[in-house]
Amino acid sequence: MSAGPSARFETREADWLDVGEAFARTLAAAAPLPTESVPLAEAELRALAEDVVAQATLPPWDNSAMDGYAVRGEDVAEASPQRPVDLTVADVVHAGGDPELELPPGQAIRIMTGAPIPLGADTVIRVEDTDREAVAGTVRVLSDRDRGRHIRPAGQDMRAGTTLLGAGRAVTPGAIGVLAAAGRSTISVHRRPRVAILSTGDELRTAERYDDVRAGRGVPESNGPMLGAMVRAIGAEPVPLGIATDDEASLRSKIAAAADADVLVTVGGASMGEADLVKRVLDELAFELDFWRVRMRPGSPISFGWLPRETGRQAVFGLPGNPSSAFVTFELFVRPFILRLAGHRRVRRRRLPCTAGERFDTPAELTYFLRVRLRVEDGVLTARLTGPQISGLVSGLAQADGLAMVRPDRPSVEAGEPVDVIVLDAGLAVLPEDVPT
């Protein structure tokens, strides 16, 4: 093994950036990828690359908010069961019916929800306040409580020329509905980022070699599948590279296979052990390191930098190999970076103010990110640890609704004290319905 560049890389001092500075440096380096036009069915989870402007006014005319009878309010004034008002039913109008239909004074038109309001009508009487035309051709109105009500005005939903969705917005199912209502069959979005994921270490075993795990001759390879799922969850494309052994040739081969990816994520080999060859190999490939180590727990050995490729520079994140460390550092730094590459404006998870349900020990002067469950206890949104917070444990990740963030100036959080929690997507699915937001 040669000295020179590799020795220099091994002996460099850690940067020990604050979490905020590390986040700002990685995010500032992310530029949205080129755009492409895709069918609406393929746009979900992508970021819009254009403003979407309404091409029509919707609804195009005043329409009924319910099934009933369109009338002139003055014709049903003071109607009651004791003093009913009888009106001749002049016509019927359904959704999609004639918007030019006119209501003569002293008459009613049977109308369905969404149907255009006849000219001259200013009221829709609900069916329940009538006799439902007990005598054919005549409706008896038994109440005037709906006078002047149940008419949805033209343009209440959208007006032609107005911006409905801005560039950089995530295409959610609701946004798909808006796009379809705006008459769009295709939409311009940013290209999906391709994220290569490389796990490293002789000790790793996939499911096919799980007998070694049972026999104590290896540890499960959980990081690759976990990070691949995290990439897919934000609409990007994972490129699994498998496992590189603790061998420089294996590492170089796997890294070469990631040349076409927008981001390379290496997992393991992030510290300074003898077998931590990742930094050494990257350095030999002219890797440009931005920073190494962040003042946080778990995940302090994270690194970020750039690898020269034929098509330009490739962003490279080096994550620690412990599962919880890999999960947390991906959430805090890699996920926002990928989202910005994908053109999204909003790249942060939302945070909820919570109350600690137990004592959280955070003795080092670091920012802690603790895996917690969220529950409403006595009307208060409460965070409790998923269990031991050792970074090598994986089972607590499936139980975590969020990450409780504790800053360096708090050596502990006592039960009953406030704590901010970064809410994870999986957690949103299990939170009680009465969680205050």
Sequence and secondary structure as in RCSB ss.txt:
>XXXX:A:sequence
MSAGPSARFETREADWLDVGEAFARTLAAAAPLPTESVPLAEAELRALAEDVVAQATLPPWDNSAMDGYAVRGED
VAEASPQRPVDLTVADVVHAGGDPELELPPGQAIRIMTGAPIPLGADTVIRVEDTDREAVAGTVRVLSDRDRGRH
IRPAGQDMRAGTTLLGAGRAVTPGAIGVLAAAGRSTISVHRRPRVAILSTGDELRTAERYDDVRAGRGVPESNGP
MLGAMVRAIGAEPVPLGIATDDEASLRSKIAAAADADVLVTVGGASMGEADLVKRVLDELAFELDFWRVRMRPGS
PISFGWLPRETGRQAVFGLPGNPSSAFVTFELFVRPFILRLAGHRRVRRRRLPCTAGERFDTPAELTYFLRVRLR
VEDGVLTARLTGPQISGLVSGLAQADGLAMVRPDRPSVEAGEPVDVIVLDAGLAVLPEDVPT
>XXXX:A:secstr
   THHHHHHH     B HHHHHHHHHHT     EEEEEGGG TT BBSS EE SS BSSS EESSSEEEE GGG
GTT  SSS EEEEEEEEE TT  TT B  TTEEEEE TT B  BT  EEEEGGGB  SSBTTEEEE   TTTT S
EE TTSSB TT EEE TT B  HHHHHHHHHTT SEEEEE   EEEEEEE TTEE GGGHHHHHTTS EE  HHH
HHHHHHHHTT EEEEEEEE SSHHHHHHHHHHTTT SEEEEES  S  TT  HHHHHHHTT EEEEE BSEES T
T EEEEEEETTEEEEEEEE SSHHHHHHHIIIIIHHHHHHHTT S  S  EEEEEESS EE  SSSEEEEEEEEE
EETTEEEEEE S   TT  HHHHH SEEEEE TT SEE TTSEEEEEE HHHHTTS TT   
